[in-house]
Amino acid sequence: APQGSQRGRARRTAWRSREHGKFIEKKGEGIHHIAFAVDDVASALAEAKVNGIQLIDVKPRKGAEELSIAFLHPKSTKGVLIEFCERK
């Protein structure tokens, strides 16, 4: 189904629900992740890496709503999953 279709949205919503459900089962209620808007995801990743932050994504990837995204590993950020987002 095309990305913007209802079926595509339902699949993404179901995936998010499963992932968030796993998080709540494992960790309990709380913050799943924090997203920061950045001008350049690749530069933000490079800066994080230079500062010793463990990366989940080594390069930006396509996220929801046509955003370019990347995640930092929560082991390096006091247990909080961090997402960088860039509008293309």
PAZAPA-4460 file (N, C-alpha, C; in steps of 0.05 Angstrom, whole numbers, plus 32768, in hexadecimal, padded with zeros to 4 digits):
% residues 88
    n_x    n_y    n_z   ca_x   ca_y   ca_z    c_x    c_y    c_z   seq   type   mol
   8011   7FE8   8000   8000   8000   8000   8012   8019   8000     1      A     A
   800A   802E   7FF3   8019   8046   7FF3   801C   8051   800F     2      P     A
   8032   805F   8014   8038   8069   802F   8021   8079   803B     3      Q     A
   8014   8089   802C   7FFF   809A   8037   7FE4   808D   8039     4      G     A
   7FE1   8075   8031   7FC7   8068   8031   7FBF   8061   804D     5      S     A
   7FA5   805C   8051   7F9B   8054   806B   7FA7   8039   8074     6      Q     A
   7FAA   8027   8061   7FB6   800D   8067   7FD3   8011   8071     7      R     A
   7FE2   8022   8063   7FFD   8027   806B   7FFE   8034   8087     8      G     A
   7FEC   8046   808D   7FEB   8053   80A7   7FE3   803E   80BC     9      R     A
   7FD1   802D   80B6   7FC8   8018   80C9   7FE0   8006   80D0    10      A     A
   7FEF   7FFE   80BC   8006   7FED   80C1   801B   7FFB   80D2    11      R     A
   8021   8014   80CC   8034   8023   80DC   802A   8026   80F9    12      R     A
   8010   802B   80FC   8004   802F   8116   8005   8014   8126    13      T     A
   7FFF   7FFE   8118   8000   7FE4   8125   801D   7FDE   812E    14      A     A
   8030   7FE4   811D   804C   7FDF   8124   8054   7FF0   813D    15      W     A
   804C   8009   813C   8053   801A   8153   8046   8010   816C    16      R     A
   802D   8007   816A   801F   7FFC   8182   802D   7FE4   818D    17      S     A
   8036   7FD2   817B   8045   7FBA   8185   805F   7FC3   8192    18      R     A
   806E   7FD5   8186   8088   7FDD   8191   8083   7FEB   81AC    19      E     A
   8070   7FFD   81AD   806A   800B   81C6   8060   7FF7   81DB    20      H     A
   8050   7FE4   81D3   8046   7FCF   81E5   805D   7FBF   81F2    21      G     A
   8071   7FB8   81E1   8088   7FAA   81EB   8097   7FBB   81FF    22      K     A
   809A   7FD4   81F9   80A8   7FE7   820B   809A   7FE8   8226    23      F     A
   8080   7FEB   8226   8071   7FEE   823F   8072   7FD4   824F    24      I     A
   8070   7FBD   8241   8072   7FA4   824F   808E   7FA1   825D    25      E     A
   80A3   7FA9   824F   80BE   7FA6   8259   80C5   7FBB   826E    26      K     A
   80BE   7FD4   8269   80C8   7FE9   827A   80B3   7FF6   828B    27      K     A
   8099   7FF1   8285   8084   7FFF   8293   807D   8019   8285    28      G     A
   806A   8027   828F   8062   8040   8282   8078   8055   8285    29      E     A
   807A   8066   8271   808E   807B   8271   8094   8085   8255    30      G     A
   80A9   8094   8252   80B0   809F   8238   80BC   8089   8227    31      I     A
   80B2   8086   820E   80BE   8073   81FC   80D6   807F   81EE    32      H     A
   80D2   8097   81E3   80E9   80A5   81D6   80E3   80C3   81D4    33      H     A
   80F9   80D2   81D0   80F7   80EF   81CD   8102   80F5   81B1    34      I     A
   80F4   8105   81A2   80FD   810C   8187   8105   8129   8187    35      A     A
   811C   812E   817A   8126   8149   8177   8127   8150   8159    36      F     A
   811C   8168   8153   811E   8172   8137   813A   817D   8134    37      A     A
   8148   8175   811F   8163   817E   8119   8164   8187   80FC    38      V     A
   8177   8198   80F6   817A   81A2   80DA   8187   818D   80C8    39      D     A
   8197   817B   80D4   81A6   8168   80C4   81AB   814F   80D5    40      D     A
   819B   8139   80D0   819D   8121   80DF   81B9   8115   80DE    41      V     A
   81C5   8114   80C6   81E0   8109   80C3   81F4   8117   80D4    42      A     A
   81F3   8132   80D5   8205   8141   80E6   8200   813C   8103    43      S     A
   81E7   813A   810B   81E0   8135   8127   81EB   8119   812F    44      A     A
   81E8   8105   811D   81F3   80EB   8123   8211   80EB   8126    45      L     A
   821F   80FA   8114   823C   80FC   8115   8245   8109   8130    46      A     A
   8237   811E   8138   823E   812B   8151   823A   8119   8169    47      E     A
   8223   810A   8168   821E   80F7   817E   8233   80E2   8180    48      A     A
   823B   80D7   8169   8250   80C2   8168   826A   80CC   8173    49      K     A
   8272   80E4   816A   828B   80F0   8174   828B   80F3   8192    50      V     A
   8274   80F8   819D   8271   80FC   81BA   826C   80E2   81C9    51      N     A
   8270   80CB   81BC   826F   80B1   81C9   8253   80A5   81CC    52      G     A
   823F   80B0   81BE   8224   80A5   81C0   8221   808E   81AD    53      I     A
   8216   8078   81B6   8212   8060   81A6   81FA   8066   8193    54      Q     A
   81FD   8060   8179   81E8   8065   8166   81D9   804B   8160    55      L     A
   81BF   804E   815C   81AF   8038   8150   81B1   8039   8132    56      I     A
   81AD   8051   8128   81AF   8056   810B   81C9   8064   8105    57      D     A
   81D9   8059   80F3   81F3   8067   80EC   81EF   807B   80D6    58      V     A
   81D8   807A   80C9   81D1   808E   80B5   81B3   8093   80B6    59      K     A
   81AA   80AA   80AD   818D   80B0   80AD   817D   809D   809C    60      P     A
   8164   8099   80A4   8152   8088   8095   8137   8096   8093    61      R     A
   8126   808D   8081   810C   8099   807D   80FA   8091   8094    62      K     A
   80ED   80A5   80A0   80DA   80A1   80B5   80BE   80A9   80AD    63      G     A
   80AC   80AA   80C0   8090   80B2   80BB   8090   80CF   80B1    64      A     A
   807B   80D5   80A3   8076   80F1   809A   808D   80FC   8089    65      E     A
   809B   80EA   807A   80B1   80F2   8069   80C8   80FF   8078    66      E     A
   80CB   80F9   8091   80E2   8103   80A1   80FA   80F1   809C    67      L     A
   8111   80FD   809F   812A   80EE   80A0   812F   80EB   80BE    68      S     A
   8134   80D2   80C7   8137   80CD   80E4   814F   80BB   80EA    69      I     A
   8156   80BB   8103   816B   80A9   810D   8168   80A8   812C    70      A     A
   8170   8091   8137   816E   808D   8154   8189   8089   8161    71      F     A
   818A   8093   817A   81A1   808E   818C   819A   8078   819F    72      L     A
   81AD   8068   81A7   81A7   8051   81B8   81A2   805A   81D5    73      H     A
   818D   8050   81E1   8187   8059   81FC   819C   8051   8211    74      P     A
   81AD   803E   820B   81C3   8037   821E   81D6   804F   8221    75      K     A
   81D7   8060   820D   81E9   8077   820E   81DB   8091   8217    76      S     A
   81C1   808F   821B   81B1   80A8   8221   81A0   80A4   823A    77      T     A
   81AB   8098   824E   819D   8094   8268   8183   8085   8265    78      K     A
   8181   8072   8252   816A   8062   824F   8153   806D   823E    79      G     A
   8157   8084   8232   8143   8091   8222   814B   808E   8204    80      V     A
   8139   8084   81F4   813D   8082   81D7   813B   809E   81CB    81      L     A
   814F   80A7   81BD   814F   80C2   81B1   814E   80BF   8193    82      I     A
   813C   80D0   8187   8138   80D0   816A   813F   80EC   8160    83      E     A
   814F   80ED   814A   8153   8106   813B   8141   8105   8123    84      F     A
   8134   811C   811E   8122   811E   8107   8129   8137   80F7    85      C     A
   8128   8133   80DC   812D   8149   80CA   8118   8149   80B4    86      E     A
   810B   815F   80B1   80F7   8162   809B   8105   8166   8081    87      R     A
   80FF   8156   806D   810D   8158   8053   80FD   816B   8041    88      K     A
***
